[in-house]
């Protein structure tokens, strides 16, 4: 089962997997779930490639209406929550709605993977609805577009043979969370409003965090970014002492690692952090004082 919003007008095609629609009198930006097409213009950590530029052109043609203007599409979310809940829960790190897009009978997300514009993107979890279809659609065996070194191997390129196994490692962590999550295991991304509500309540919780950037800066203690621009959540290490070295080492060597900037440091990213929720600069945070607060797996799964 899934939640859908049908017959929406496309108002703008920003890029190959990023479009805007009109819903309830508001313009909403969409980010297509389970796909990660390449860049067509500079501004991100990922390189601009031929495949990215041509994917953008393809998208603009695809969403053009035969009658002029832009097409009408249907949105589908990866759960069966109410529309209001989906519009809160299914947001990416920049506030865009994460969804599948259907144009007529065609699933555009699957089309991108089937034709080779994107690998099956599982960095934030596998598809609940179309996992088998995405795996079947993967164009790697046919060496199509991003998988074709003659097409996409000139100039800047992305090393999917290194990235994809890392994505699947992270997907396995998300699958564990989905199977075992309960009321006192929260996700920064999915349960952000709950984390805000728990500030200074003295309630002990476990939170699934993504620590890709590691220790961001030292200001007496250490700030570790564990959220996103849309879901601001930090970890705080109050002192840089001998006792904190093992904890900091785990964060830096096991959990952090940038996808594009440094292929040498693809840390798993995800970690379960336990503690009480406090507040700093109007953002929720957990203070880290002991290595036992970090775990690869959620409580009850040992």
C-alpha positions in Angstrom: 0.0 0.0 0.0 1.1 3.6 -0.6 -0.1 7.1 -0.5 -0.6 9.0 -3.8 -1.5 12.5 -4.9 -2.8 12.4 -8.4 -3.1 14.9 -11.3 -0.6 17.6 -10.3 0.7 20.2 -12.7 4.4 20.4 -13.2 5.4 24.0 -12.8 9.2 23.8 -13.4 11.8 21.2 -14.4 14.8 22.3 -12.4 17.0 19.4 -13.2 17.0 15.7 -14.2 15.6 14.4 -10.9 14.3 17.7 -9.3 11.1 19.2 -10.4 8.4 21.4 -9.0 4.6 20.9 -8.8 1.5 22.8 -7.7 -0.4 21.3 -4.7 -3.1 22.9 -2.6 -2.1 26.4 -3.9 1.6 25.9 -3.0 4.6 25.1 -5.1 6.4 22.0 -3.9 9.9 20.9 -4.9 10.3 17.2 -5.5 13.3 15.0 -5.2 12.9 11.6 -6.8 13.4 8.8 -4.3 15.8 5.9 -5.1 17.6 7.7 -8.0 20.7 9.9 -8.1 21.3 11.2 -11.5 24.5 13.0 -12.3 25.1 16.8 -12.1 24.4 19.1 -15.1 25.8 22.3 -13.5 28.4 23.1 -10.8 27.6 23.8 -7.2 27.7 20.5 -5.5 30.3 18.0 -4.4 29.5 15.8 -7.4 31.2 16.4 -10.7 29.3 17.8 -13.8 29.2 15.0 -16.4 28.0 14.4 -19.9 25.3 12.1 -18.5 24.1 14.8 -16.1 23.8 17.4 -18.9 21.9 15.0 -21.2 19.7 13.7 -18.4 18.5 17.3 -17.8 17.7 17.7 -21.4 15.8 14.4 -21.4 13.8 15.5 -18.4 12.7 18.7 -19.9 11.5 16.9 -23.0 9.9 14.2 -21.0 7.8 16.6 -18.9 6.8 18.8 -21.7 3.1 18.6 -22.6 1.9 17.8 -26.1 -0.5 20.7 -25.7 2.3 23.2 -24.7 3.5 24.0 -21.2 4.3 21.1 -18.8 2.8 17.7 -18.2 0.5 16.6 -15.3 1.8 13.8 -13.1 1.0 11.7 -10.1 3.1 11.5 -6.9 3.5 8.4 -4.8 5.1 8.1 -1.4 7.0 5.1 0.0 4.5 4.5 2.9 0.8 4.5 3.4 0.7 7.4 5.9 -1.8 10.2 5.4 -0.9 12.9 2.9 -0.3 15.4 5.7 2.1 13.0 7.5 3.8 12.1 4.2 4.4 15.8 3.5 6.3 16.1 6.8 8.0 12.7 6.9 9.1 12.3 3.3 11.5 15.2 3.0 15.1 15.1 1.9 18.0 17.0 3.6 16.9 20.2 1.8 13.2 20.0 2.4 12.1 18.6 -0.9 9.4 16.0 -1.1 10.8 12.5 -1.6 8.5 10.6 -3.9 8.0 8.5 -7.0 6.7 10.3 -10.0 4.2 8.7 -12.5 3.5 10.1 -15.9 0.6 8.2 -17.3 1.4 4.5 -16.7 5.1 5.0 -16.4 7.1 5.2 -13.2 9.7 7.9 -14.0 12.0 6.8 -11.2 12.2 3.3 -12.6 12.7 4.7 -16.1 15.8 6.6 -15.0 17.4 3.4 -13.6 16.3 1.2 -16.4 17.7 3.5 -19.1 21.0 4.0 -17.2 20.6 7.6 -16.2 21.0 6.6 -12.5 22.0 3.5 -10.5 19.5 2.2 -8.0 20.2 4.7 -5.2 19.9 3.1 -1.8 22.1 5.4 0.3 19.1 6.3 2.4 17.4 3.0 2.3 15.9 0.6 -0.2 12.5 1.1 -1.9 9.6 -0.4 0.2 7.4 -0.5 -2.9 9.6 -1.2 -5.9 12.8 -2.8 -4.6 12.6 -5.9 -6.8 11.8 -3.8 -9.9 14.7 -1.4 -9.3 17.1 -4.3 -9.0 15.7 -5.8 -12.1 15.9 -2.5 -13.9 19.5 -1.8 -13.1 21.3 -1.1 -16.4 24.8 -2.1 -15.3 24.8 -5.4 -17.2 24.0 -3.5 -20.5 26.6 -0.9 -19.8 24.1 1.9 -20.4 24.9 5.6 -20.0 26.5 6.0 -16.5 27.7 2.4 -16.7 29.3 2.9 -20.1 33.0 4.0 -19.9 32.9 5.2 -23.5 29.8 7.3 -22.8 30.6 8.6 -19.4 34.3 7.9 -18.8 35.7 11.0 -20.5 36.4 14.0 -18.2 34.9 14.0 -14.7 33.0 10.9 -13.7 31.7 9.0 -10.6 33.2 5.7 -9.5 30.0 3.7 -9.0 32.0 0.5 -8.5 33.2 2.0 -5.3 30.1 4.1 -4.4 27.4 1.4 -4.9 28.8 -1.1 -2.3 28.9 1.8 0.2 25.3 2.7 -0.5 24.3 -0.9 0.1 26.2 -1.0 3.4 24.2 2.0 4.5 21.0 0.5 3.1 21.5 -2.6 5.4 21.6 -0.3 8.4 18.4 1.3 7.4 16.8 -2.1 6.9 17.8 -3.0 10.5 16.2 0.2 11.7 13.0 -0.4 9.8 12.7 -3.9 11.2 13.6 -3.1 14.8 12.6 0.5 15.4 10.2 1.2 18.3 9.0 4.2 20.3 12.4 4.9 21.9 14.5 4.5 18.7 14.1 7.6 16.6 15.5 8.8 13.3 16.7 12.3 12.8 15.2 12.4 9.4 11.8 10.7 10.1 11.2 11.8 13.7 12.6 15.3 13.8 9.6 16.9 15.4 9.6 14.3 18.1 13.3 15.1 18.9 12.4 18.8 19.2 9.6 17.9 21.6 12.0 15.9 23.8 14.4 18.8 24.4 15.2 19.0 28.2 12.6 16.3 29.1 15.3 14.0 30.8 14.0 11.2 28.6 16.7 8.8 27.5 16.4 7.9 23.8 18.4 6.2 21.0 18.7 8.1 17.7 19.8 6.9 14.3 22.2 9.6 13.1 24.2 10.1 9.9 27.7 11.4 10.8 29.2 11.7 7.3 31.1 14.9 8.2 32.6 13.7 11.5 33.9 16.3 13.9 33.0 19.6 12.3 34.9 22.0 14.6 36.5 22.3 18.1 35.2 25.2 20.3 36.4 24.1 23.7 34.5 20.8 22.9 33.7 19.2 19.6 30.6 19.8 17.4 29.5 16.8 15.3 26.8 17.5 12.7 24.3 14.6 12.8 21.4 16.2 10.9 20.9 18.2 7.7 19.9 21.8 6.7 16.3 20.6 7.0 16.8 18.6 10.2 19.3 20.5 12.4 20.7 18.1 15.0 24.1 18.0 16.6 26.2 15.9 18.9 28.4 17.7 21.4 31.7 16.3 23.0 32.3 18.6 25.9 36.1 18.1 26.2 39.1 16.9 24.3 40.7 14.6 26.8 42.4 11.2 26.9 39.1 9.6 27.9 37.4 11.0 24.7 40.0 9.7 22.3 38.4 6.3 21.6 35.0 8.0 21.1 36.4 10.6 18.7 38.4 7.9 16.9 35.2 5.9 16.2 33.5 9.0 14.8 36.3 10.0 12.6 37.4 6.5 11.4 34.3 4.4 11.4 31.4 6.7 10.9 32.6 9.7 8.9 33.6 9.9 5.3 32.6 12.2 2.4 31.0 10.6 -0.7 32.6 12.7 -3.4 35.4 14.7 -1.7 37.4 11.7 -0.5 36.8 8.2 -1.9 39.5 7.1 0.6 37.1 7.7 3.6 33.7 6.1 2.9 32.7 5.6 6.5 29.4 3.9 7.2 27.9 7.2 8.3 25.0 5.7 10.3 25.3 5.2 14.0 22.9 4.8 16.9 23.5 7.4 19.6 21.9 7.2 23.0 21.4 9.9 25.6 19.1 12.7 26.6 18.0 15.5 24.3 19.2 19.0 25.2 19.2 22.3 23.3 21.9 24.5 21.8 21.1 27.5 19.6 17.5 26.4 19.2 18.6 23.0 17.9 18.3 19.6 19.6 21.5 17.8 20.5 22.9 14.9 22.5 26.0 15.3 24.6 28.6 12.5 24.2 30.7 11.6 27.3 31.2 7.8 26.8 32.0 5.5 24.0 29.1 3.2 25.1 26.7 5.9 23.7 27.6 4.8 20.2 26.5 1.6 18.6 26.3 0.1 15.1 23.0 -1.6 15.9 19.8 -0.6 17.7 19.0 -1.8 21.2 17.5 -5.2 21.4 19.2 -6.5 18.2 22.4 -8.0 19.8 
